Amino acid sequence: MEAFTKNLRDQRERKGFSAAQMASSLQITETQYGELENGQTDPSVETLKRLSDILNTTVPELITDRQVQQIVKDVPLGHFSPESLSEMDKDTYIKILENLLRTLLAEKKGA
């Protein structure tokens, strides 16, 4: 998720937030935030949502190296399929789905 770590740092700096401020907003430690920003830890779906709210952006804009509009533009209307995505986009979406499944399984076990 190289695009994510780059976008996260760029967006944070653009907004003028420190890593400590981000950690506080997410209610995590600075160490945990550093691990997110350095790519040592993959964000959960919930964390991605919270980050997008804090940074006033969208989840797709945080996790991809291209504008969402460009990804969609490259796929002919009515022909969206996994094969229509670039390898980098596939990897990004796989990570999101893996994190979503982990979250759902954890919720199910806790219920």
Secondary structure, 3 states (H helix, E strand, C coil): CHHHHHHHHHHHHHHCCCHHHHHHHHCCCHHHHHHHHCCCCCCCHHHHHHHHHHCCCCHHHHHCCCCHHHHHHCCCCCCCCHHHCCHHHHHHHHHHHHHHHHHHHHHHHHC
